[in-house]
Amino acid sequence: MNKNIAIIGSGFSALSAACYLAKEGNNVSVFEKNESIGGRCRQFKKDGFTFDMGPSWYWMPDIFEKFFNDFGKTTSDFYQLDKLSPAYKIFFSDDIITIGDSLDKICEEFERIEHGSSIPLKKFINKAADNYNIAINKIVLKPGISPLELVTIDTVTRLDQFFKTISGDVRRQFKNPKLISTLEFPVLFLGAKPSNTPSFYNFMNYADFGLGTWHPKGGMYQIILAMQKIAEDLGVKIHTNANVNNISVSNKNATTITVNDKEIHFDILISGADYHHTETLLPENYRQYSQKYWDKKVFAPSSLLFYVGIDKKLKNISHHNLFFDTNFETHAEDIYDNPKWPNQPLFYANFPSVTDQTMAPEGCENAFFLIPIAPGLEDTPEIRSQYFDIIISRFEALTNQSIKNNVIFKESFCVNDFIKDYNSFKGNAYGMANTLLQTAFLRPNLKSKKVNNLYFTGQLTVPGPGVPPALISGKLVAELILKNHQ
């Protein structure tokens, strides 16, 4: 094919597309506005502590393996992958649910909470496993060009699952509120309330309970470094501190990008950056979607993140920890229905140094705290400080230990930073939610309808939010380009 291809951004989807296109003999250049590659999966280091700044859950290991296999490699060629045991803990106000590293262990825990619950759980996970096979091996591999892509024997026989919801399915089979929250949690990775997410997406529960939770030694950034190695070995040129601030169009073709005030010419352009932002770089008559379009869409949450160095080892915690000691539904309403800062936020705490000693100095713990919030909220240092105090006080009470006086440093990242660093629409953290009306061909297109050689990849397009979908998105856009520009 041998085309000159420019890619804006260097996250998972952009690097994935770069690898597939370079493999076919194209000249690929990647332009990243920040000083390091990885997009939201950058890494932050301070005083011997290492933090993944964004994604911290390694689910669907098969998707990662397939990516590396496509280039004659395996994950083990680049990083050590360990299955976490336990996968994670969920802290409620009066109990802790421990999710083990096998379905049998999880069934035992469900039985402890609610006698007889392991029977519907096994049926639920078996159904989720079937959906996972169909979703991952068939549906998500479609480019979202036509609704007919979804019309197969597998999907037609499961049509009802697109009009029922995860929440409805779970609540029909389980009555204990703790088990309901446990089963509804995984779909939050898709960016929408369980009550607005089609029940077909219960395949996320299989990704959780069936495939397990993993950790690449050294952190999630090891995946980015591995992809960089593959890309550069294939001849991809990666430029950092390279901010694209304009796209010129002539005769319905994008011809030039302006990078740090320098014009770069190309044959094909892909944006792995924020879709909405990318379209603002175009002349207005070449933009596909209006501001009204974006404002009406359901976006995944933003987040208030804290990266904290602690000068002692902590107790009563796991690598991943969810704090559901306040009302799940109330917090969801504060994100999706009546956007505001939550009064009693649920939060997530990640301590990779519990299982990976390379992530913190000896005798210390690196802590990553995340509060999901509505995109577009006011973001001030005072609000960040207030919420840090809220979650740390609850963390101390629920884990029965003091840490406030053991904090060496804390850095935060929130709405303003998502906008500044990633040009993220309203400062969202995960892209556009996978609701029924925002699935497959109903998402923003991989290919521009108005510019012949402009393509998009990543969490605002097909197949949706999450790291494994981003890898797939890069492959899909590469295949579409190879098909359209032979």
Secondary structure, DSSP 8 states (H G I E B T S, - for coil): ---EEEEE--SHHHHHHHHHHHHTT-EEEEE-SSSSSSGGG-EEEETTEEEESS---B--HHHHHHHHHTTT--GGGT--EEE-SS-EEEE-SS-EEEE-SSHHHHHHHHHHHSTTTHHHHHHHHHHHHHHHHHHHHTGGGS-SS-GGGG-SHHHHTTGGGGTSBHHHHHHHH---HHHHHHHHGGGGGGTS-GGGSBGGGGHHHIIIIIT--EEETT-THHHHHHHHHHHHHTT-EEESS--EEEEEEETTEEEEEEETTEEEE-SEEEE-S-HHHHHHTS-GGG-SS-HHHHHHS-B--EEEEEEEEESS--SS--SEEEE--S-HHHHHHHHHTS-S--SS--EEEE-GGGT-GGGS-TT-EEEEEEEEE-TT----HHHHHHHHHHHHHHHHHHHT---GGGEEEEEEE-HHHHHHHH--GGG-SS-B---GGGSGGGS--SB-SSSTTEEE-STTSSS-SSHHHHHHHHHHHHHHHHHHT-
